[in-house]
Amino acid sequence: MSMEVYSTLLRSLERRQAELLETLQRKQAAAEQRAERLLTELQLEITQLERKRSEVEQLSHSEDHLHILQVRSSPWEISTVKQEMLVCRMLFFNLLFPS
């Protein structure tokens, strides 16, 4: 091979490496943003759960059973954060072990 072919090959490899690095940096930034959002949502969920725990504790000492049923008439919802974390884990697993 001539020197020109080697130079062309080297430039092509360097360009591909730069593209790959840029792609990885974008994916990392997106993952960091998702992680920050999930952390914020988890902190909010913890606050809500602590409030609910306090509420349940107060209700557990109540003799007014009708009031308890009215306050807790709807079941506690499943966290969307937990659902999203499960999806993220599944996507990560698929990236590591593609079929």
Secondary structure, 3 states (H helix, E strand, C coil): CCHHHHHHHHHHHHHHHHHHHHHHHHHHHHHHHHHHHHHHHHHHHHHHHHHHHHHHHHHHCCCCHHHHHHHCCCCCCCCHHHHHHHHHHHHHHHHHCCC
